[in-house]
Amino acid sequence: QVQFVESGGGLVQPGGSLRLSCVVSGDIFSTRVMAWYRQAPGKERELVAQILRTAIGNYVDSVKGRFTISRDNAKRTVYLQMNSLKSEDTAVYYCNFFPPSNSWGQGTQVTVSS
């Protein structure tokens, strides 16, 4: 069974940066489209960014120009570099395939607050 282990979240001030990591096990990684999702309190989980096998990234409009998704196939790891963070980025962040599998990790909490 596939497993996703996210890390790197924390408390950061507005305008700050964080780098999230996600290690994937139990499935073929290099051929899969990977994605980061987030769920804010009281809201549904939403797609934030996805990265193709060719390492081309796609982003939702709200994070374009601020977030960068990348992957290291040898390490079976996908990253999300988040810059210029805003309070509305506060959420639990998850990685998964795109489209997502039914197996979700525990996520990593990102809190943007002064």
N, C-alpha and C positions, 0 to 999 in steps of 0.2 A: 504494500500500500504506500502511495506517495505521502511524503511528509514535508512540511514547510516550516522552517524555523527562522523567524524574524528577530532582528535585534537592531540596536542603534538609536532607539527613541529616547526621549527625555524632555526636560523642561528647557525652553529657550525663549529669549526675549524676541519681540517683533524685530524683524530685520536680520535675525540670526540664521545660522545654518546647521543642518544635521545631515548625516549620511546613514541611510538605512541599508541593512544587508539581509539577504534571505538565502539560506542554504536549502537545497532541494535534494531529497533522497527518495529512492524507491521507484523511480521512473526514468525514462530517457529524458535527458535535459536538453541536449544541444539542438534537437530538432523541434522543440516546442516553443511556441510563442509564450513569453512570460509577461506578467503584468503585476502592477501594484494597485491595490484597492484601498479605500479608507472608509471608515464608518464613524461619523460624528454622533455625539449624544442625541438621541431622539430622531435620527435620520437613517435612511437606508444606506447600505453599503454601495459605494460608487467606484467606478473605474477611474483611476488617476492617470496611469501611463501604461503603455505596452511596448514591448521590444520584440521585433521579429528575429528570425534566425540570422538574418543579414545584419543584425545590430542596428537597424533603423528603428528609431523611437517615435511613438505617437503619443500626444498628450491632450488632456482635456483643456479647454480654453483657460480655465481658471489658474492653471499652473504653467502654462506655456511661457518660456523665457526665464522661469525660476527653477524648475525641476529638471533633472537629467537622469534618465534611466540608462543603465548599462548592464552588461553581463560578462561573466568569465566562465566559459563552458568547461574549462579544465577544472575549475573549483566548484562547478555546479552552483554558482552563486549569481544572484541578481541584486543590483544596487539601485538605490534612489538617492541622488544628491539633491538636497532641498536647500535652496538659497532664498534670501529675502522673504523669510517666513512671515506669515500673517496670522492673526488670531483665528481667522476662519479655516486655517489649515489644521487646527486642533482636532485630532481624531485618533482612533486606533488604525494603524496601517497594517495591511496584510499583503502577502504575495501569493500568487496562484498562477495557474495556466490561464490563457485566454483562448476560448471561453473557459471559465473556471471549473475545476473538478469539485466534487462534493466534499473533499477533504480540505479543511482550513487549519492553519496553524493558530497559535495563541495571539498572534499579532504583537505589535509594539506600539506603545502609547507615545504620541507626540503632543505636547502641550506648548502652545505659544502664548505667552503671557508676560506682562511686565510686573 
